[in-house]
Amino acid sequence: MEMVTVMCALTSSTLTLAGLLQDPLVQLVMRSDKVSESDHSELLHRVKDTLTARTVAAQPKPLPVAV
């Protein structure tokens, strides 16, 4: 018997934490790794916070204004 797992291609504007946690492929990996939904959710929030911090850090700093 062949097992087929389908993960819908989502755009970043439609991808939500709840949607990601309901994705069949993500659920399969979580079950195989014995990761709870709350632990996976916490990890995704930490990743989001880290990416946000990197974006802010990468913003160009304004040049000082000479007076």
PyMOL Python script that loads the backbone (N, CA, C, O; Angstrom):
from pymol import cmd

cmd.read_pdbstr("""\
ATOM      1  N   MET A   1       0.849  -1.176   0.000  1.00  0.00           N
ATOM      2  CA  MET A   1       0.000   0.000   0.000  1.00  0.00           C
ATOM      3  C   MET A   1       0.895   1.240   0.000  1.00  0.00           C
ATOM      4  O   MET A   1       1.832   1.333   0.793  1.00  0.00           O
ATOM      5  N   GLU A   2       0.612   2.167  -0.868  1.00  0.00           N
ATOM      6  CA  GLU A   2       1.384   3.400  -0.969  1.00  0.00           C
ATOM      7  C   GLU A   2       0.687   4.506  -0.182  1.00  0.00           C
ATOM      8  O   GLU A   2      -0.529   4.681  -0.267  1.00  0.00           O
ATOM      9  N   MET A   3       1.487   5.251   0.587  1.00  0.00           N
ATOM     10  CA  MET A   3       0.932   6.349   1.374  1.00  0.00           C
ATOM     11  C   MET A   3       1.285   7.662   0.686  1.00  0.00           C
ATOM     12  O   MET A   3       2.450   7.919   0.384  1.00  0.00           O
ATOM     13  N   VAL A   4       0.296   8.473   0.445  1.00  0.00           N
ATOM     14  CA  VAL A   4       0.509   9.758  -0.205  1.00  0.00           C
ATOM     15  C   VAL A   4       0.101  10.849   0.763  1.00  0.00           C
ATOM     16  O   VAL A   4      -1.001  10.832   1.312  1.00  0.00           O
ATOM     17  N   THR A   5       1.000  11.799   0.967  1.00  0.00           N
ATOM     18  CA  THR A   5       0.705  12.934   1.833  1.00  0.00           C
ATOM     19  C   THR A   5       0.695  14.191   0.983  1.00  0.00           C
ATOM     20  O   THR A   5       1.621  14.434   0.209  1.00  0.00           O
ATOM     21  N   VAL A   6      -0.342  14.981   1.125  1.00  0.00           N
ATOM     22  CA  VAL A   6      -0.475  16.193   0.331  1.00  0.00           C
ATOM     23  C   VAL A   6      -0.336  17.399   1.243  1.00  0.00           C
ATOM     24  O   VAL A   6      -1.002  17.495   2.274  1.00  0.00           O
ATOM     25  N   MET A   7       0.536  18.316   0.851  1.00  0.00           N
ATOM     26  CA  MET A   7       0.670  19.580   1.576  1.00  0.00           C
ATOM     27  C   MET A   7       0.308  20.673   0.588  1.00  0.00           C
ATOM     28  O   MET A   7       0.940  20.813  -0.459  1.00  0.00           O
ATOM     29  N   CYS A   8      -0.695  21.431   0.922  1.00  0.00           N
ATOM     30  CA  CYS A   8      -1.145  22.489   0.021  1.00  0.00           C
ATOM     31  C   CYS A   8      -0.105  23.592  -0.045  1.00  0.00           C
ATOM     32  O   CYS A   8       0.486  23.984   0.961  1.00  0.00           O
ATOM     33  N   ALA A   9       0.098  24.079  -1.255  1.00  0.00           N
ATOM     34  CA  ALA A   9       0.994  25.221  -1.419  1.00  0.00           C
ATOM     35  C   ALA A   9       0.219  26.473  -1.028  1.00  0.00           C
ATOM     36  O   ALA A   9      -0.775  26.828  -1.660  1.00  0.00           O
ATOM     37  N   LEU A  10       0.684  27.124   0.008  1.00  0.00           N
ATOM     38  CA  LEU A  10       0.013  28.325   0.498  1.00  0.00           C
ATOM     39  C   LEU A  10       0.901  29.532   0.252  1.00  0.00           C
ATOM     40  O   LEU A  10       2.127  29.429   0.273  1.00  0.00           O
ATOM     41  N   THR A  11       0.286  30.651   0.024  1.00  0.00           N
ATOM     42  CA  THR A  11       1.073  31.868  -0.054  1.00  0.00           C
ATOM     43  C   THR A  11       1.307  32.365   1.356  1.00  0.00           C
ATOM     44  O   THR A  11       0.583  31.997   2.281  1.00  0.00           O
ATOM     45  N   SER A  12       2.311  33.196   1.518  1.00  0.00           N
ATOM     46  CA  SER A  12       2.630  33.677   2.861  1.00  0.00           C
ATOM     47  C   SER A  12       1.470  34.466   3.463  1.00  0.00           C
ATOM     48  O   SER A  12       1.355  34.561   4.685  1.00  0.00           O
ATOM     49  N   SER A  13       0.606  35.034   2.614  1.00  0.00           N
ATOM     50  CA  SER A  13      -0.506  35.820   3.153  1.00  0.00           C
ATOM     51  C   SER A  13      -1.615  34.932   3.715  1.00  0.00           C
ATOM     52  O   SER A  13      -2.423  35.396   4.520  1.00  0.00           O
ATOM     53  N   THR A  14      -1.668  33.653   3.301  1.00  0.00           N
ATOM     54  CA  THR A  14      -2.715  32.776   3.811  1.00  0.00           C
ATOM     55  C   THR A  14      -2.183  31.781   4.832  1.00  0.00           C
ATOM     56  O   THR A  14      -2.963  31.042   5.432  1.00  0.00           O
ATOM     57  N   LEU A  15      -0.881  31.748   5.038  1.00  0.00           N
ATOM     58  CA  LEU A  15      -0.284  30.805   5.977  1.00  0.00           C
ATOM     59  C   LEU A  15      -0.440  31.330   7.396  1.00  0.00           C
ATOM     60  O   LEU A  15       0.041  32.412   7.733  1.00  0.00           O
ATOM     61  N   THR A  16      -1.119  30.542   8.217  1.00  0.00           N
ATOM     62  CA  THR A  16      -1.306  30.908   9.618  1.00  0.00           C
ATOM     63  C   THR A  16      -0.757  29.786  10.487  1.00  0.00           C
ATOM     64  O   THR A  16      -0.542  28.670  10.014  1.00  0.00           O
ATOM     65  N   LEU A  17      -0.538  30.083  11.735  1.00  0.00           N
ATOM     66  CA  LEU A  17      -0.067  29.071  12.670  1.00  0.00           C
ATOM     67  C   LEU A  17      -1.078  27.931  12.759  1.00  0.00           C
ATOM     68  O   LEU A  17      -0.698  26.761  12.719  1.00  0.00           O
ATOM     69  N   ALA A  18      -2.342  28.261  12.878  1.00  0.00           N
ATOM     70  CA  ALA A  18      -3.380  27.229  12.968  1.00  0.00           C
ATOM     71  C   ALA A  18      -3.412  26.380  11.706  1.00  0.00           C
ATOM     72  O   ALA A  18      -3.543  25.158  11.775  1.00  0.00           O
ATOM     73  N   GLY A  19      -3.292  27.031  10.555  1.00  0.00           N
ATOM     74  CA  GLY A  19      -3.288  26.302   9.294  1.00  0.00           C
ATOM     75  C   GLY A  19      -2.087  25.390   9.168  1.00  0.00           C
ATOM     76  O   GLY A  19      -2.203  24.261   8.692  1.00  0.00           O
ATOM     77  N   LEU A  20      -0.942  25.874   9.593  1.00  0.00           N
ATOM     78  CA  LEU A  20       0.275  25.079   9.530  1.00  0.00           C
ATOM     79  C   LEU A  20       0.174  23.860  10.440  1.00  0.00           C
ATOM     80  O   LEU A  20       0.586  22.763  10.064  1.00  0.00           O
ATOM     81  N   LEU A  21      -0.373  24.053  11.633  1.00  0.00           N
ATOM     82  CA  LEU A  21      -0.512  22.941  12.574  1.00  0.00           C
ATOM     83  C   LEU A  21      -1.530  21.908  12.090  1.00  0.00           C
ATOM     84  O   LEU A  21      -1.489  20.757  12.527  1.00  0.00           O
ATOM     85  N   GLN A  22      -2.436  22.295  11.201  1.00  0.00           N
ATOM     86  CA  GLN A  22      -3.436  21.364  10.676  1.00  0.00           C
ATOM     87  C   GLN A  22      -2.978  20.686   9.392  1.00  0.00           C
ATOM     88  O   GLN A  22      -3.655  19.782   8.902  1.00  0.00           O
ATOM     89  N   ASP A  23      -1.845  21.104   8.839  1.00  0.00           N
ATOM     90  CA  ASP A  23      -1.351  20.519   7.604  1.00  0.00           C
ATOM     91  C   ASP A  23      -1.014  19.044   7.828  1.00  0.00           C
ATOM     92  O   ASP A  23      -0.353  18.709   8.811  1.00  0.00           O
ATOM     93  N   PRO A  24      -1.458  18.159   6.932  1.00  0.00           N
ATOM     94  CA  PRO A  24      -1.213  16.718   7.119  1.00  0.00           C
ATOM     95  C   PRO A  24       0.274  16.358   7.206  1.00  0.00           C
ATOM     96  O   PRO A  24       0.648  15.497   8.003  1.00  0.00           O
ATOM     97  N   LEU A  25       1.111  16.989   6.416  1.00  0.00           N
ATOM     98  CA  LEU A  25       2.542  16.673   6.451  1.00  0.00           C
ATOM     99  C   LEU A  25       3.162  17.115   7.774  1.00  0.00           C
ATOM    100  O   LEU A  25       3.964  16.387   8.359  1.00  0.00           O
ATOM    101  N   VAL A  26       2.798  18.293   8.242  1.00  0.00           N
ATOM    102  CA  VAL A  26       3.312  18.788   9.524  1.00  0.00           C
ATOM    103  C   VAL A  26       2.841  17.870  10.647  1.00  0.00           C
ATOM    104  O   VAL A  26       3.625  17.527  11.532  1.00  0.00           O
ATOM    105  N   GLN A  27       1.578  17.472  10.624  1.00  0.00           N
ATOM    106  CA  GLN A  27       1.062  16.564  11.652  1.00  0.00           C
ATOM    107  C   GLN A  27       1.798  15.225  11.628  1.00  0.00           C
ATOM    108  O   GLN A  27       2.088  14.655  12.680  1.00  0.00           O
ATOM    109  N   LEU A  28       2.096  14.729  10.440  1.00  0.00           N
ATOM    110  CA  LEU A  28       2.819  13.469  10.318  1.00  0.00           C
ATOM    111  C   LEU A  28       4.212  13.575  10.940  1.00  0.00           C
ATOM    112  O   LEU A  28       4.639  12.681  11.672  1.00  0.00           O
ATOM    113  N   VAL A  29       4.911  14.658  10.650  1.00  0.00           N
ATOM    114  CA  VAL A  29       6.249  14.858  11.214  1.00  0.00           C
ATOM    115  C   VAL A  29       6.169  15.030  12.728  1.00  0.00           C
ATOM    116  O   VAL A  29       6.994  14.483  13.460  1.00  0.00           O
ATOM    117  N   MET A  30       5.183  15.783  13.197  1.00  0.00           N
ATOM    118  CA  MET A  30       5.029  15.974  14.635  1.00  0.00           C
ATOM    119  C   MET A  30       4.791  14.643  15.340  1.00  0.00           C
ATOM    120  O   MET A  30       5.383  14.376  16.386  1.00  0.00           O
ATOM    121  N   ARG A  31       3.919  13.804  14.763  1.00  0.00           N
ATOM    122  CA  ARG A  31       3.659  12.491  15.373  1.00  0.00           C
ATOM    123  C   ARG A  31       4.905  11.619  15.359  1.00  0.00           C
ATOM    124  O   ARG A  31       5.210  10.953  16.349  1.00  0.00           O
ATOM    125  N   SER A  32       5.629  11.619  14.240  1.00  0.00           N
ATOM    126  CA  SER A  32       6.807  10.754  14.154  1.00  0.00           C
ATOM    127  C   SER A  32       7.909  11.216  15.102  1.00  0.00           C
ATOM    128  O   SER A  32       8.684  10.400  15.602  1.00  0.00           O
ATOM    129  N   ASP A  33       7.981  12.516  15.349  1.00  0.00           N
ATOM    130  CA  ASP A  33       8.997  13.066  16.263  1.00  0.00           C
ATOM    131  C   ASP A  33       8.493  13.189  17.694  1.00  0.00           C
ATOM    132  O   ASP A  33       9.224  13.625  18.583  1.00  0.00           O
ATOM    133  N   LYS A  34       7.233  12.801  17.912  1.00  0.00           N
ATOM    134  CA  LYS A  34       6.609  12.887  19.239  1.00  0.00           C
ATOM    135  C   LYS A  34       6.651  14.320  19.797  1.00  0.00           C
ATOM    136  O   LYS A  34       7.020  14.545  20.950  1.00  0.00           O
ATOM    137  N   VAL A  35       6.260  15.281  18.945  1.00  0.00           N
ATOM    138  CA  VAL A  35       6.235  16.694  19.312  1.00  0.00           C
ATOM    139  C   VAL A  35       4.781  17.110  19.503  1.00  0.00           C
ATOM    140  O   VAL A  35       3.941  16.873  18.634  1.00  0.00           O
ATOM    141  N   SER A  36       4.490  17.725  20.637  1.00  0.00           N
ATOM    142  CA  SER A  36       3.118  18.165  20.898  1.00  0.00           C
ATOM    143  C   SER A  36       2.810  19.422  20.089  1.00  0.00           C
ATOM    144  O   SER A  36       3.711  20.129  19.636  1.00  0.00           O
ATOM    145  N   GLU A  37       1.523  19.680  19.920  1.00  0.00           N
ATOM    146  CA  GLU A  37       1.097  20.870  19.191  1.00  0.00           C
ATOM    147  C   GLU A  37       1.577  22.134  19.906  1.00  0.00           C
ATOM    148  O   GLU A  37       1.996  23.089  19.252  1.00  0.00           O
ATOM    149  N   SER A  38       1.521  22.149  21.229  1.00  0.00           N
ATOM    150  CA  SER A  38       1.947  23.341  21.968  1.00  0.00           C
ATOM    151  C   SER A  38       3.460  23.566  21.836  1.00  0.00           C
ATOM    152  O   SER A  38       3.911  24.705  21.716  1.00  0.00           O
ATOM    153  N   ASP A  39       4.241  22.477  21.858  1.00  0.00           N
ATOM    154  CA  ASP A  39       5.692  22.629  21.678  1.00  0.00           C
ATOM    155  C   ASP A  39       6.020  23.129  20.279  1.00  0.00           C
ATOM    156  O   ASP A  39       6.892  23.981  20.111  1.00  0.00           O
ATOM    157  N   HIS A  40       5.324  22.603  19.274  1.00  0.00           N
ATOM    158  CA  HIS A  40       5.573  23.037  17.894  1.00  0.00           C
ATOM    159  C   HIS A  40       5.143  24.491  17.711  1.00  0.00           C
ATOM    160  O   HIS A  40       5.817  25.267  17.034  1.00  0.00           O
ATOM    161  N   SER A  41       4.027  24.846  18.315  1.00  0.00           N
ATOM    162  CA  SER A  41       3.540  26.226  18.249  1.00  0.00           C
ATOM    163  C   SER A  41       4.551  27.182  18.884  1.00  0.00           C
ATOM    164  O   SER A  41       4.834  28.247  18.335  1.00  0.00           O
ATOM    165  N   GLU A  42       5.088  26.801  20.031  1.00  0.00           N
ATOM    166  CA  GLU A  42       6.081  27.633  20.714  1.00  0.00           C
ATOM    167  C   GLU A  42       7.325  27.808  19.834  1.00  0.00           C
ATOM    168  O   GLU A  42       7.875  28.905  19.737  1.00  0.00           O
ATOM    169  N   LEU A  43       7.754  26.734  19.206  1.00  0.00           N
ATOM    170  CA  LEU A  43       8.914  26.802  18.317  1.00  0.00           C
ATOM    171  C   LEU A  43       8.655  27.760  17.159  1.00  0.00           C
ATOM    172  O   LEU A  43       9.516  28.573  16.823  1.00  0.00           O
ATOM    173  N   LEU A  44       7.483  27.670  16.550  1.00  0.00           N
ATOM    174  CA  LEU A  44       7.164  28.548  15.420  1.00  0.00           C
ATOM    175  C   LEU A  44       7.116  30.012  15.853  1.00  0.00           C
ATOM    176  O   LEU A  44       7.533  30.892  15.100  1.00  0.00           O
ATOM    177  N   HIS A  45       6.614  30.279  17.055  1.00  0.00           N
ATOM    178  CA  HIS A  45       6.609  31.651  17.559  1.00  0.00           C
ATOM    179  C   HIS A  45       8.038  32.158  17.779  1.00  0.00           C
ATOM    180  O   HIS A  45       8.333  33.318  17.491  1.00  0.00           O
ATOM    181  N   ARG A  46       8.922  31.299  18.284  1.00  0.00           N
ATOM    182  CA  ARG A  46      10.325  31.698  18.478  1.00  0.00           C
ATOM    183  C   ARG A  46      11.002  31.970  17.145  1.00  0.00           C
ATOM    184  O   ARG A  46      11.789  32.909  17.026  1.00  0.00           O
ATOM    185  N   VAL A  47      10.699  31.147  16.136  1.00  0.00           N
ATOM    186  CA  VAL A  47      11.259  31.369  14.795  1.00  0.00           C
ATOM    187  C   VAL A  47      10.767  32.703  14.243  1.00  0.00           C
ATOM    188  O   VAL A  47      11.552  33.477  13.695  1.00  0.00           O
ATOM    189  N   LYS A  48       9.463  32.974  14.385  1.00  0.00           N
ATOM    190  CA  LYS A  48       8.902  34.240  13.900  1.00  0.00           C
ATOM    191  C   LYS A  48       9.560  35.425  14.592  1.00  0.00           C
ATOM    192  O   LYS A  48       9.917  36.405  13.938  1.00  0.00           O
ATOM    193  N   ASP A  49       9.724  35.344  15.913  1.00  0.00           N
ATOM    194  CA  ASP A  49      10.354  36.429  16.666  1.00  0.00           C
ATOM    195  C   ASP A  49      11.808  36.640  16.231  1.00  0.00           C
ATOM    196  O   ASP A  49      12.270  37.777  16.134  1.00  0.00           O
ATOM    197  N   THR A  50      12.526  35.546  15.971  1.00  0.00           N
ATOM    198  CA  THR A  50      13.918  35.638  15.536  1.00  0.00           C
ATOM    199  C   THR A  50      14.005  36.282  14.157  1.00  0.00           C
ATOM    200  O   THR A  50      14.862  37.134  13.923  1.00  0.00           O
ATOM    201  N   LEU A  51      13.120  35.877  13.237  1.00  0.00           N
ATOM    202  CA  LEU A  51      13.128  36.461  11.900  1.00  0.00           C
ATOM    203  C   LEU A  51      12.763  37.939  11.942  1.00  0.00           C
ATOM    204  O   LEU A  51      13.323  38.742  11.196  1.00  0.00           O
ATOM    205  N   THR A  52      11.830  38.295  12.808  1.00  0.00           N
ATOM    206  CA  THR A  52      11.458  39.702  12.959  1.00  0.00           C
ATOM    207  C   THR A  52      12.642  40.506  13.490  1.00  0.00           C
ATOM    208  O   THR A  52      12.910  41.603  13.001  1.00  0.00           O
ATOM    209  N   ALA A  53      13.349  39.976  14.480  1.00  0.00           N
ATOM    210  CA  ALA A  53      14.515  40.665  15.045  1.00  0.00           C
ATOM    211  C   ALA A  53      15.606  40.827  13.992  1.00  0.00           C
ATOM    212  O   ALA A  53      16.258  41.870  13.938  1.00  0.00           O
ATOM    213  N   ARG A  54      15.813  39.817  13.158  1.00  0.00           N
ATOM    214  CA  ARG A  54      16.819  39.921  12.095  1.00  0.00           C
ATOM    215  C   ARG A  54      16.438  40.996  11.081  1.00  0.00           C
ATOM    216  O   ARG A  54      17.296  41.737  10.600  1.00  0.00           O
ATOM    217  N   THR A  55      15.156  41.076  10.762  1.00  0.00           N
ATOM    218  CA  THR A  55      14.695  42.083   9.808  1.00  0.00           C
ATOM    219  C   THR A  55      14.934  43.481  10.352  1.00  0.00           C
ATOM    220  O   THR A  55      15.397  44.365   9.632  1.00  0.00           O
ATOM    221  N   VAL A  56      14.617  43.674  11.616  1.00  0.00           N
ATOM    222  CA  VAL A  56      14.820  44.985  12.249  1.00  0.00           C
ATOM    223  C   VAL A  56      16.307  45.311  12.287  1.00  0.00           C
ATOM    224  O   VAL A  56      16.700  46.442  12.004  1.00  0.00           O
ATOM    225  N   ALA A  57      17.134  44.337  12.633  1.00  0.00           N
ATOM    226  CA  ALA A  57      18.582  44.564  12.717  1.00  0.00           C
ATOM    227  C   ALA A  57      19.178  44.859  11.341  1.00  0.00           C
ATOM    228  O   ALA A  57      20.180  45.568  11.242  1.00  0.00           O
ATOM    229  N   ALA A  58      18.574  44.325  10.283  1.00  0.00           N
ATOM    230  CA  ALA A  58      19.101  44.516   8.939  1.00  0.00           C
ATOM    231  C   ALA A  58      18.669  45.841   8.317  1.00  0.00           C
ATOM    232  O   ALA A  58      19.172  46.220   7.259  1.00  0.00           O
ATOM    233  N   GLN A  59      17.744  46.545   8.959  1.00  0.00           N
ATOM    234  CA  GLN A  59      17.293  47.837   8.435  1.00  0.00           C
ATOM    235  C   GLN A  59      18.452  48.823   8.453  1.00  0.00           C
ATOM    236  O   GLN A  59      19.196  48.887   9.432  1.00  0.00           O
ATOM    237  N   PRO A  60      18.613  49.593   7.376  1.00  0.00           N
ATOM    238  CA  PRO A  60      19.696  50.577   7.380  1.00  0.00           C
ATOM    239  C   PRO A  60      19.476  51.640   8.451  1.00  0.00           C
ATOM    240  O   PRO A  60      18.358  52.106   8.671  1.00  0.00           O
ATOM    241  N   LYS A  61      20.549  52.003   9.097  1.00  0.00           N
ATOM    242  CA  LYS A  61      20.475  53.033  10.143  1.00  0.00           C
ATOM    243  C   LYS A  61      20.504  54.407   9.459  1.00  0.00           C
ATOM    244  O   LYS A  61      21.246  54.604   8.496  1.00  0.00           O
ATOM    245  N   PRO A  62      19.706  55.349   9.951  1.00  0.00           N
ATOM    246  CA  PRO A  62      19.735  56.691   9.358  1.00  0.00           C
ATOM    247  C   PRO A  62      21.073  57.363   9.603  1.00  0.00           C
ATOM    248  O   PRO A  62      21.684  57.199  10.659  1.00  0.00           O
ATOM    249  N   LEU A  63      21.508  58.106   8.631  1.00  0.00           N
ATOM    250  CA  LEU A  63      22.773  58.836   8.776  1.00  0.00           C
ATOM    251  C   LEU A  63      22.579  60.006   9.718  1.00  0.00           C
ATOM    252  O   LEU A  63      21.520  60.633   9.718  1.00  0.00           O
ATOM    253  N   PRO A  64      23.595  60.311  10.525  1.00  0.00           N
ATOM    254  CA  PRO A  64      23.465  61.465  11.428  1.00  0.00           C
ATOM    255  C   PRO A  64      23.388  62.763  10.607  1.00  0.00           C
ATOM    256  O   PRO A  64      24.030  62.905   9.567  1.00  0.00           O
ATOM    257  N   VAL A  65      22.600  63.674  11.102  1.00  0.00           N
ATOM    258  CA  VAL A  65      22.414  64.957  10.424  1.00  0.00           C
ATOM    259  C   VAL A  65      23.426  65.949  10.996  1.00  0.00           C
ATOM    260  O   VAL A  65      23.498  66.153  12.208  1.00  0.00           O
ATOM    261  N   ALA A  66      24.199  66.556  10.111  1.00  0.00           N
ATOM    262  CA  ALA A  66      25.182  67.563  10.551  1.00  0.00           C
ATOM    263  C   ALA A  66      24.452  68.877  10.797  1.00  0.00           C
ATOM    264  O   ALA A  66      23.614  69.299  10.000  1.00  0.00           O
ATOM    265  N   VAL A  67      24.779  69.503  11.894  1.00  0.00           N
ATOM    266  CA  VAL A  67      24.179  70.798  12.215  1.00  0.00           C
ATOM    267  C   VAL A  67      25.195  71.898  12.199  1.00  0.00           C
ATOM    268  O   VAL A  67      24.857  73.055  12.449  1.00  0.00           O
TER     269      VAL A  67
END
""", "prot")
cmd.dss("prot")
cmd.show_as("cartoon", "prot")
cmd.util.cbc("prot")
cmd.orient("prot")
